[in-house]
Amino acid sequence: MGRAFNIFTAFFAAIGNTIAALTGAVVATFTGGCFFGALGAGWMSDKYGRKLTIQMGCVWALWGCSMQAGASNIACLLIGRIVAGVAIGILSMVVPLYNTEIAPAEIRGFIVGLAQQMVGLGFIAANWRWLLEQGREEEAHKIILFLHSDGKDDSTAKSIAEKEFEAMRDTIRAEKFVRSRKISDLWSTPAMLRRTLVACGVQIMGQFTGINVINYFGPQMYKALGLPANQLLLVQGIYGAIGPIANFFFIVFALDSVGRKKPLMFGAGMLVLLFSALSAIVASFPPGVGNPNLAAQKAGIAMIFLMSVVFSLSFGPISWVLASEVFPTRTRAIGTSAATCANWLLNVLFSEASPVALQKITWKYYMVFVVLNLIDFFVIAFLFPETKGKTLEEMAVVFGDQVDVGNVLDNGGGGGEDVKNHGGGDEKGSM
């Protein structure tokens, strides 16, 4: 790790810049690219399908990484960061959307959370919902049967699959008559506005946790605790391994049983306490004043490590699950795109501001996250619905939608009662 740090330092020295001067720019160009990638991914996923959009994102990622790996000047590095950011913006929007759509309600949290756990290892290759929207019902039917029975001759699994397929088909037929890609549809009714605020809100709150400040600028935070330079990257490396472990156990054993709302409240509440403790430690034992207090130093590092654990047990997986599962089919792509854009927009803000804030106001910057997480706690407690165990079609009941089945019946859609019960179509009701 130390050798990698020296190489990075040498690179900036060779091109005539310093790390301190460019840290915010290098991080912000990447997250800015993520914003624009997420912005266009909603249209792409509806136009070309979820699978092809994921593939296009992978191609952009290869391009961006190649530019960065071969960069001989800062301009090439920054352009590579932007290109790679576009790729991650596309994938961060489409992959949770895709996994939300293929997952049964009872394990949706696990599936979407597992996708975050397994980023870079590949994703399941099929999309029944997009096939239905394109009129390719036979292909979609085969995929539903495969997902439930894995090709085995299981009559019970096939029966469940048939019922699920009929409900999906009827709901999508209802929604196709009112389908629109207009951004204004995201606030066209009180119910849709609530969906949009919840989806965008949980993504924004994910940035309000302050976790990416640690991810991007952790060494600077450890330095403020008096940690010597030769240990900064080592500690950051250990920090990076803690979160995925906690995330794995949470999505496997707890996420689909405890729901969405309680873990989010737990996360916000715990982060208020942890950032408060970290602020007090850094304020009481500032670096450069005598020998570092080793007990305070260890306590500060422990607070930062616990933040990673808490985030992985709450906002980490849940923000992606909730943002993609609350929307009906007709607005799911554009809604998930808007929520992901909100995430990356705040990411750009914190990426640009954090290096300066950590240097200028040190521990006082942590108090910003104390306040933000405290606000999040009460917003989640009083305004967020619980969506655990709801099918994507039943989500209409949670948000107070009403479905107009007249068009479906008039056009031979069939299954009118299923559509009415499952919702997700023209939202004429209120919250």
N, C-alpha and C positions, 0 to 999 in steps of 0.2 A: 504493500500500500504506500509506503514511504517513497519507493522508487517511482510509482505512478504519479505521485504528487510532484516529485522533482521534474519529471518529464513534462507535466502540465505547466509548471512554472517556467521551465525552459522554453516551451512553445510561446508563451506570452512574451517572454524576454526577447525571443528571436524576432517577433513581429512588432516589437517596439511598444508594447502596452503592458499594463500591470493587471494582475488578477483583481485587485480591489476596484479598479476603474471600470472593469467590464463584467463583473459578476452579475449584476442586475440585468444588463443588456443581454448576456448570453442566455440566462434563464428566461427572461421575458420574451425574447424572440421565439423560443420554443413554445411557450404557453400561448403566445399570440397566434402562432400557426395552428395550435390545437383549437383555438376559438373558431378560426375560419374553416378548419376541417369539419368540426362539429356542425357549423352553420350550413354547409352544403350537403352534409351526410343525410339529412332528412329527405331532401329532394331525390338524392341519388338512390336511397334505399327503396323508395316507392317506384322510381322510374325503372331501375335495373334489377331490383330484388336485393334481399339482405345478403345473400351469399356472394354475388358478384361485387357488391359494394365492399364487403370485407376483403375480397381478393384485391380490389383496387387499392385499398388502404395498405395492404401488405407490400404492393409494388412501390407505393410512395415511400414506405418505411425503408425499403432497400435502397432507394435512390438517396434519401436524406442521410442515412447512415454512411453510405459510400462517400458522399460529399464531405461529411465530417471527418471520416477516417483519413481521407486524402487531402485535407485542407492544408494549404501552405501559407495562407494569409487569413486575417480575421474576417474579411468579406465572405470568403468561401465557407468558413466555419459557420457564420451567422446565417447564410442562405441555406446551408445544410440543416441547421437547427430549425429553420422555418419549415422546410420541406418535411422533415421528420415530424415536426409538430402537427402539420396538416394530417399526416398519416395517423398519428395517435388520436387527433380529434375525431377523425372518421371512425376509427376502431372503438374508441371509448364511447361513442354514441350508438353504433350499430350492434356491437357484440352484446351488450346488456339487453338491447331491444330484441334481438334475435333469440337469445336464451330465455327471456321472459315469455316469448310467444310459444316456444316449444315445450316449456316446463309445465307439468301438472301443478295445480294450485298448492297441493299439500307439501311439495318439495321445491317450490319456485325459489324461495330464499336460498336454499342450498345450491341449486343449479347456477343461479346468477352470481352468488358469492364465490362458487367454485371457479367460475370463469375468471374472476379477478385473481383468484389464487393461482390459476394455471395460465396466466397471460404468457404468450410466447410459445406455448406447447401445442397450439392448434385448437380448432373448434369443430363441433358437429356440422356436417355439410348437408343441409337440407332446410327447406322453409315451407311448411304446409300453408301458412296464412297468405304469403305472397302468391303461391300457386292458385289458391282459391280466388284471390282478387283478380287474377289474370284469366279466370275461367278454366283453369287446368285442374278440375276437381278430382279426376281419376288419379292423377299423380299425388295430389294432396291426400287422398283417401289411403293410398298405399303407404305413404309416409307415416300417417297416424297409426295405422295397424302395426307398422314396423316399430315405432317408438314404444308402443304398449306391449307388444308380444315378442319383439326381437326376432321375428321370423318363425317363432315356435307355434305349434298348433295348440293354443291355449284358448278354449272357448270363452272363459270368463274374461280374459284380457281383451279378446276380440269384441265381446259384447260392450264392455266399457268404452273401447275405442270407437265403436259404431255410434254410441250415444254422444260421445264427445265430438265426433266429427259432424253429426247432425246439428248439434247446438252451435258449433263454430260456423258451419255453412249457412245456417239460417240467420245468425247474427250478422255475418259479413254481407249477405244478400240485402239485409235491411239497411246496413250502413252504406252500401254502394250507391243507393239512390240519393243520398245526401252528402256523399263524399266530396271533400274539398281540401285543397292544399293551401288555402289562404291562411296566413298567419293570424288574421283576425278571428278565425274559428276558435282559437285558444282562449278567447274571452267572450265568445258570442252569447253564452248563457251563464247564469250564476254558477251552475254546476261545473261547466267547463272552466270558468275562471278559477274556481276552487281547486280543480285538478291541476291547473297550470301553476298556481301559487304553491301548492304542495310539492309538485315535482321540481320547480325551480328553487323553491325555498330549501328543500333538503340538500340540493346540490350546493347552494350558496353556504348553507350551514356547514357543509363538509369543509369548505375553505375557512370558515370562521373558527373551526376547531384549532387552527394554527398548525396542523400536522405538516403541511407542505413547507412551512417556514423551517421546521426542524429537518425535513427531508432535504431541502435545498441548502440550508445555511447552518446545519447542525454543528460543524466544526467551529463556526463563529460563536455559537452559543456555549460550547464547551470551553472555548478560550475565555469567555466571560466568567466562567467558574474557576479560572486559574489553571486549567489543564495544560500541561506542556505541549509544545507543537508536535513532538514526535509521537504523541498518543492520540491526537485529534482524529485522524482517519481510522485508527484501530477501533476507537470507541464508536465512531459512526458506523463502522462495519458491523459491530456487535448489535447496535441499535437496529440496523436494517434487517437482521435475522429474526428479531423478536416478533415483529408485527405479523409476518406470514404464518408463523407457528400458532399464534393466538387466533388469527383469522380462520385457519383451518379447523381447529377444534370448535370454534363458534359456529361455523356454517354446517359442520357435520352433526353436532350434538344439540344445538340450541336454537338456531335462527328460526326454523319453521315451527317451533313449539312456543317460543316466548313472544313471537310476533315482531312488529316493527316499532311500535310506539315506545314501549318500555325500554328497550335497549338504547334508543335515541335519547330519551330523557336521562338514562343512566350515564350515557357518554357525555352529554352536555354538563350535567351536574358534577361529575368527577373531574372534568377538565377545568371547571371553575376552581375547584380545590387544588388541583395540581399546578395550575398556572399561578395561583395565589402563593402557594408554597415556594415555587421557583422564584417568583419575584422577591419574596422575603429573603430567600437565601442569597441571591445575587446582590440585593440592596445592603444586606448586613455584612457580607464578606466580599467586597469588591476586589477584583484582581489588581495586582501591582501594589497593594498595601501590605507590606511585610510578607512573611511566608504564607502560602495558601493554607486555609483551614481544611485539612483533609477530610474531616467528618462532614463539613458543609459541602465540600466538593462531591463526595460520594452521594450525599443526599440529593444534590442538584441533578446529578446524572441519573439517579434512581427516579426522580420526578419525570425527567424526559423519557426514560425508558417506559415508565408506566403510561405516559401519554400515548405511546405507540400501541400498547396493549389495549388501552381503553378505546382508542380509535378503531382498532381491529375488531372489537367486540360491539361496535355500534355503527358509527357513520361510515366506516370503511366499506363493508358489504351492503349495508341497508340503503345508503343513498342511491346506489345504482339499481337496486331492486325496486325501491319505491318510485323512483323517477320514471321507470319504464312500464310499471304495471298499472298505473292509475288511469292511463288514457284509453279511450275506445279505439277500435281498429282504424277508423277514418282519420284520426288525428294522432295516432301513436307515433308515427315516424317524425312528424313535424314537432310534436310535443316533446319527445325525447331529445330531439335536436336542440330545441330551445332551452331545455333544462341543462343539457351538456354545455351549451354555449355560456349559460350563466355561471357554470362551474369554472370554465376556462377564463372567462372575463375577470372573475375575482382572483383567479390564480395569477393572471398577468399583473393585477394591482399589487398583490402581496409580493410577487417576485421582484417587482421593481422597487417597492418601498422598503422591504424588510432589511436589505443590507445596510441602507442608510440609517434606518431606525435603530437597528441593533447597535450600530456604532455610536450614534448621537445620544440616544436616550436610554440605552441598555435595558435595565430591568423594567422601566416604565412602559416599554413596548409590550411586555407580557400582560400588563393590566388591560390592554386593549382586548385581548382574548378572554380575560376574565369577564369583562362586560358583555362581549358578544355571545359567549357561551351561556351566560346567565339569561340573556334575552331569548336565546334559542330554547332554553329549558321551558320557559313559560309559553312560548309560541307553540311548541310541540305538545305540551300538556293540554292546552285549551283549544287548539285549532286543527291539529292533525287527526285524521281518522285512523282506525286500525284496519289494515287490509289483509291480515294473516288468513290464509286458507281460502280466500275468495278466488274464484275463477276470474279470468279476464272479462268474461261476459257478466258475471255477477257483480263486478265492480260498479256497474251502473246503479245498483241499489244503494251502495255505500255513499255515492255522491248525489243521490236523489234524481237521477235521470229518468226520463220516460221515453218509451220507444213507440214510434208510430208504425204499426205493422200493416197498415192499409196498403201501402205500396207493394209490400212483399206479397200479400195475398192476391192483390190485383194482377201481379206479374208472375203468378205461379210459383212463388218461392216455397210455399208449403211450410209446415212446422210453425205456424203462426204463434201457437202458445209457447213453444220453446223460445222464439225470439222475444216475445213479450216478457217472459220470465227472466231471460238472461240479460236483456238490456244491451247497452252499448251502441244504440243507434242514434236517431235524431233526438237531441236532448232539449226537451221543451219544459222540463220541470225546473225546480229550484232546489237549492241546498236544503 
